[in-house]
Amino acid sequence: MRYSQLAALYSKLEKTPGKLEKRNTLAAFYKQCDELEKVVLLSMGLVSTTEEMGLARGLVKRIVMKAYGASEKELTRKFKETGDLGKTAEFFAANKHQTTLSSKELTVEKVFDNLSKLPFVTGLGSQERKQQLMIELLSSSAPLEARYIVRTILGDMRIGVAAGIVRDAIALAFEKDPKEVEKIYDIVGDFGKVAEMARKGKLKAEMAVGFPIRVMLADRAGSLEEAVGKFEKPAIEWKYDGFRIQVHKDCDKIKIFSRRMEDVTAQFPDIVKMAREGIRARQCIVEGEAVAIKGGRPQPFQMLSRRIQRKYEIEKMVREIPVQINFFELIYLDGDSYMERPLAERWSELKKIICETQSFRLADHLETKDAKEAKKFYAAALKAGQEGVIVKNLEAFYQPGKRVGFWLKVKDILEPLDLVVTGAEWGEGKRTQWLGSLILAARDGSTFKETGRMASGLTEEQMESLTKILKKLIVREEGRIVKVKPEIVVEIGYEEIQKSPKYPSGYALRFPRLLRIRTDEKKPADANTVKDIEKMFSMQTRRRPGKKS
């Protein structure tokens, strides 16, 4: 298939305001295209569900300049005018076409293959090799193609196509129930593969060891009493301040995946060794929380994130940042899926296969309806330095990728929010070189709505670190204010939630403070929604009936 056909689809979607119209347009395109799996992923701005292309905005600018022979001054002027590096590339492709471009026509396969190589280009000379892959595409692209190649590289398609629209388009194109499509996606984790299965009329998938599954998510409860009282048979488990992992064992072969379904096996050889020796099963998929431990005490997640990011000197990281694994879930065991079995059975079988040590253990777990016992258990979690507890329904099945109320989080403080940074402001005085005031937003469908600013409380070290990250994501500057690509997820603490007509979300946070950057764990699609904030505002009001907001 010619890439120009896909570029034309992108352009049409960009001009289409309604979700139903976008769905219909996508469905019609999916129905008639040959390379369906690749097209579905590309229509989401992806070439992989687990790997990121890893090209900073500054590098992409250099690629555009080299591809079209543009000077830095020319590119900067055009970028300020458009606020869109994709349209900037489109302009130079149109104006330099006769002198710099080859006549070779791009195909979807060629674009997909070049882009999919990017995450795996590492080591000495990797920047040059990445540039060459992209220059090869841009030098062959028509202007409209250049716009969307650059946007795909940056992960900023601007066509308004979220996962829900893709799901519904697949269902419409191949006459399937959207719920059925979603169910298979929960297991496969790739809408491209799901679409191909739907087209062939074989929308069935079985779990396979070595292929990640979307994890089940916890909802929020206003209090411990409320959470425990909701279930006939509750179990309470400590909520650890760590990194959720899914461990796949196939005889001696071990794979470890993050909650984002990324393969992090190489970063955790110590967990691989413990799993190989400590899981008494031929094949299984189990879940747990990895926590950084020092002196017998849990350490902040930031310490563990150093290991997640590290691709070199792994053994040094293993020595410096040892981990403890706390298992709480069994999904698959020796040929049988446990997803549709009650938690009581899953927990019982999990206990049989985990050979516990101090570093490789079962999560702290209590089954009770007694309020005093529950409070004592909760207090012990907080004393041990953990975040709180999760109350679970022992009669409920495992629901991947959803918050369905089977698990309820309880914390001693107001629930932190995972928000997305959509902008920032340059500092003043000695802080002029740093972005110190972050504009925060909650998710609302496929868009993000601002819910306030975090203008104080950042250390100089944090500002310097965030500035390095955000500078690569700037899409527009308006005086001292910059707008950035919504990519960075931050965990925010605050004193309370207030109603506010000033922000598009309708809410503002009083005294927000940065707790941690969560981009290693969560994508923008995992951030809290405006509905979450509405719910938490309601809980807050119930907890503090005399408090005005």
Residue pairs with C-beta under 8 A, 6 or more apart in sequence:
1 33
1 34
1 35
1 39
1 107
1 108
1 109
2 105
2 106
2 107
2 108
3 106
3 107
3 108
3 110
3 111
3 141
3 145
4 105
4 106
4 142
4 144
4 145
5 33
5 108
6 39
6 42
6 43
6 108
6 148
7 142
7 144
7 145
7 147
7 148
8 144
9 25
9 26
9 29
9 43
10 43
10 148
10 157
10 159
11 144
12 25
13 22
13 25
13 26
13 159
13 160
13 161
14 158
14 159
14 160
16 22
16 25
16 160
19 160
19 165
22 160
22 161
22 165
22 169
23 165
23 168
23 169
23 172
24 169
24 172
26 43
26 161
26 165
26 166
26 169
26 173
27 168
27 169
27 170
27 172
27 173
28 173
29 39
29 43
30 36
30 39
30 40
30 169
30 170
30 173
30 174
30 195
31 173
31 174
33 39
35 108
35 109
35 112
36 192
36 195
36 196
36 199
37 192
37 193
37 195
37 196
38 47
38 108
38 109
38 112
38 192
39 108
39 192
40 166
40 170
40 191
40 192
40 195
41 47
41 48
41 49
41 112
41 190
41 191
41 192
42 108
42 111
42 112
42 152
43 161
43 166
44 157
44 161
44 163
44 166
44 191
45 151
45 152
45 155
45 156
45 157
45 161
47 53
47 112
47 115
47 116
47 152
48 116
48 119
49 189
49 190
49 261
50 212
50 260
50 261
50 262
50 263
51 119
51 120
51 262
52 119
52 155
53 115
53 118
53 119
53 153
53 155
54 118
54 119
55 63
55 118
55 130
55 134
55 153
55 154
56 472
57 85
57 154
57 471
57 472
57 473
57 474
57 485
58 471
58 472
59 127
59 130
59 131
60 85
60 134
60 150
60 153
60 154
61 72
61 75
61 79
61 85
62 131
63 131
63 134
63 135
63 138
64 70
64 75
64 85
64 88
64 89
64 92
64 138
64 150
65 71
65 72
65 75
66 131
66 135
67 89
67 92
67 100
67 134
67 135
67 138
67 139
68 89
68 92
68 93
68 95
68 96
68 100
68 138
69 96
69 99
69 100
70 92
70 96
74 92
75 88
75 92
78 88
78 91
78 92
79 85
79 88
80 477
82 88
82 91
83 475
83 476
83 483
84 151
84 158
84 475
85 150
85 151
85 154
85 475
86 146
86 147
86 148
86 150
86 151
86 154
86 156
86 158
87 147
88 150
89 138
89 146
89 147
89 149
89 150
90 143
90 144
90 146
90 147
91 143
92 146
93 101
93 138
93 141
93 142
93 143
93 145
93 146
94 143
97 142
97 143
100 139
101 139
101 140
101 141
102 139
102 140
104 140
105 140
106 137
106 140
106 141
106 142
106 145
110 137
111 137
111 149
111 152
114 133
114 134
114 136
114 137
115 133
115 137
115 152
115 153
117 133
118 130
118 133
118 153
121 129
121 130
121 133
122 311
134 149
134 153
137 149
138 146
138 149
138 150
141 149
148 157
151 157
151 158
154 485
155 485
155 487
156 475
156 485
160 446
161 446
162 445
162 446
162 525
163 191
163 525
164 445
164 446
165 446
166 191
167 178
167 181
167 182
167 185
167 191
168 178
170 176
170 181
170 191
170 194
170 195
170 198
171 177
171 178
171 180
171 181
171 198
173 195
173 198
173 199
174 195
174 198
174 199
174 201
176 198
176 203
180 203
181 194
181 198
181 203
184 194
184 197
184 203
184 204
184 205
185 191
185 194
185 214
185 401
186 213
186 214
186 400
186 401
187 205
187 206
187 207
187 213
187 214
187 400
188 194
188 197
188 205
188 211
189 211
189 212
189 213
189 214
189 261
194 203
197 203
197 204
197 205
206 337
207 213
207 285
207 331
207 332
207 337
207 339
209 248
209 249
209 250
209 255
209 283
209 284
209 285
209 332
210 248
210 250
210 253
210 255
211 248
212 246
212 248
212 257
212 261
212 263
213 246
213 261
213 285
213 331
213 400
214 261
214 400
214 401
215 244
215 246
215 259
215 287
215 400
215 401
216 329
216 398
216 399
216 400
216 401
216 402
216 406
216 407
217 401
217 402
217 403
217 407
218 390
218 403
218 407
218 408
218 409
219 403
219 404
219 405
219 407
219 408
219 409
220 408
220 409
220 415
220 532
220 535
220 536
220 539
221 227
221 230
221 391
221 408
221 409
221 410
222 539
222 542
222 543
223 410
223 543
224 374
224 375
224 378
224 389
224 391
224 410
225 371
227 234
227 391
227 408
227 410
228 234
228 236
228 368
228 369
228 371
228 374
228 391
230 391
230 393
230 405
230 408
231 391
231 392
231 393
231 394
231 395
232 395
233 344
233 367
233 393
233 394
233 395
234 367
234 368
234 369
234 391
234 392
234 393
234 394
235 343
235 344
235 347
235 365
235 366
235 367
235 391
235 392
235 393
235 394
236 365
236 366
236 367
236 368
236 374
236 377
236 378
236 389
236 390
236 391
236 392
237 328
237 363
237 364
237 365
237 366
237 389
237 390
237 392
238 326
238 363
238 364
238 381
238 384
238 386
238 389
238 390
239 381
239 386
239 387
239 388
239 389
239 390
239 409
239 410
239 411
240 289
240 291
240 298
240 326
240 363
240 386
240 387
241 291
241 298
241 300
241 301
241 385
241 386
241 387
242 289
242 290
242 291
242 292
242 298
242 301
242 304
242 326
243 258
243 289
243 290
243 291
243 301
243 304
243 305
243 308
243 520
243 521
244 258
244 259
244 287
244 288
244 289
244 290
244 521
245 256
245 257
245 258
245 259
245 264
245 268
245 271
245 287
245 288
245 289
245 290
245 325
246 256
246 257
246 258
246 259
246 285
246 286
246 287
246 331
247 254
247 255
247 256
247 271
247 275
247 279
247 284
247 285
247 286
247 287
247 288
247 325
248 254
248 255
248 256
248 257
248 284
248 285
249 275
249 276
249 279
249 281
249 282
249 283
249 284
249 285
249 286
250 282
250 283
251 282
251 283
252 276
254 265
254 271
254 272
254 275
254 276
255 263
255 265
256 263
256 264
256 265
256 268
256 271
256 272
256 275
257 263
257 264
258 264
258 308
258 520
258 521
259 521
259 522
259 526
260 521
260 522
260 523
260 526
264 308
265 272
266 311
266 314
267 307
267 308
267 310
267 311
267 314
267 317
268 290
268 307
268 323
269 314
269 315
269 318
270 318
270 322
270 323
271 290
271 323
271 325
274 325
274 357
274 359
274 360
275 360
277 355
278 354
278 355
278 356
278 357
278 360
279 286
279 353
279 354
279 355
280 352
280 353
280 354
280 355
281 333
281 334
281 353
282 334
283 332
283 333
283 334
283 335
284 330
284 332
284 333
284 334
284 353
285 330
285 331
285 332
285 333
286 327
286 329
286 330
286 331
286 350
286 353
286 354
287 327
287 328
287 329
287 330
287 331
288 325
288 326
288 327
288 328
288 329
288 363
289 325
289 326
289 328
289 363
290 304
290 323
290 324
290 325
291 298
291 299
291 304
291 323
291 324
291 325
291 326
292 298
292 299
292 300
292 301
292 303
292 304
292 307
292 321
292 322
292 323
293 299
293 322
293 323
293 324
293 359
294 303
294 322
297 384
297 385
298 324
298 384
298 385
298 386
299 321
300 516
301 516
301 521
302 516
302 517
303 321
304 321
304 323
305 516
305 517
305 520
306 317
306 321
307 317
307 318
307 321
307 323
308 520
309 520
310 317
322 359
323 359
324 358
324 359
324 360
324 361
325 359
325 360
325 361
326 361
326 362
326 363
326 364
327 350
327 354
327 361
327 362
327 363
328 347
328 350
328 362
328 363
328 365
329 346
329 350
329 398
330 338
330 346
330 347
330 349
330 350
330 353
331 337
331 338
331 339
331 346
331 398
332 338
333 349
333 353
338 345
338 346
338 349
338 398
339 397
339 398
339 400
340 397
340 398
341 397
342 394
342 395
342 396
342 397
343 392
343 393
343 394
343 395
343 396
343 397
343 398
343 406
344 394
344 395
346 398
347 365
347 394
350 362
351 362
354 360
354 361
354 362
356 362
364 377
364 380
364 381
366 373
366 374
366 377
367 394
368 374
368 377
377 389
378 388
378 389
378 410
378 412
381 387
381 388
381 389
382 388
382 412
387 411
388 409
388 410
388 411
388 412
389 409
389 410
390 407
390 408
390 409
390 410
391 407
391 408
391 410
392 406
392 407
392 408
393 406
393 407
396 406
397 406
399 406
409 415
413 493
414 493
414 494
414 495
414 496
414 497
414 536
414 540
415 536
416 491
416 492
416 493
416 494
416 515
417 442
417 491
417 492
417 494
417 509
417 528
417 532
417 533
417 536
418 489
418 490
418 491
418 492
418 518
418 522
418 526
418 527
418 528
419 440
419 441
419 442
419 451
419 489
419 490
419 492
419 527
419 528
420 440
420 441
420 442
420 443
420 448
420 486
420 487
420 488
420 489
420 490
420 524
420 527
421 438
421 439
421 440
421 441
421 466
421 470
421 484
421 486
421 487
421 488
421 490
422 439
422 440
422 441
422 448
422 450
422 483
422 484
422 486
423 438
423 439
423 481
423 482
423 483
423 484
424 435
424 436
424 437
424 438
424 439
424 466
424 470
424 481
424 482
424 484
425 435
425 436
425 437
425 439
425 453
425 455
425 480
425 481
425 482
426 432
426 434
426 435
426 436
426 480
426 482
427 433
427 434
427 435
427 436
427 437
427 463
431 460
431 463
433 467
434 460
434 463
434 464
434 466
434 467
435 463
435 466
435 467
435 470
435 471
435 482
436 455
436 458
436 463
437 453
437 454
437 455
438 453
438 454
438 458
438 466
438 490
438 514
439 450
439 453
440 450
440 451
440 452
440 453
440 454
440 490
440 492
440 509
440 512
441 448
441 449
441 450
441 451
441 486
441 505
442 448
442 449
442 451
442 505
442 527
442 528
442 529
442 530
442 532
442 533
443 524
443 525
443 527
443 528
443 529
443 530
444 505
444 529
444 530
448 486
448 524
448 527
449 503
449 504
449 505
449 530
450 503
450 504
450 505
451 503
451 505
451 507
451 508
451 509
451 530
451 533
452 500
452 503
452 507
452 508
452 509
452 512
453 512
454 492
454 509
454 512
454 513
454 514
457 512
457 513
457 514
458 466
458 514
462 514
466 488
466 517
469 488
469 517
470 482
470 484
470 488
473 484
473 485
473 487
473 488
474 482
474 483
474 484
475 483
475 484
475 485
476 482
476 483
477 483
486 524
487 519
487 524
488 517
488 519
489 517
489 518
489 519
489 521
489 522
489 523
489 524
489 526
489 527
490 514
490 515
490 516
490 517
490 518
491 514
491 515
491 516
491 517
491 518
492 509
492 512
492 513
492 514
492 515
493 512
493 513
493 514
493 515
494 509
494 510
494 511
494 512
494 513
495 510
495 511
496 509
496 510
496 540
496 547
496 549
497 507
497 508
497 509
497 510
497 533
497 536
497 537
497 540
497 549
498 507
498 508
498 509
498 510
498 549
499 506
499 507
499 508
499 537
499 549
500 506
500 507
500 508
502 508
505 530
505 533
506 530
506 534
507 530
507 533
507 534
507 537
537 549
540 547
540 549
541 547
541 549
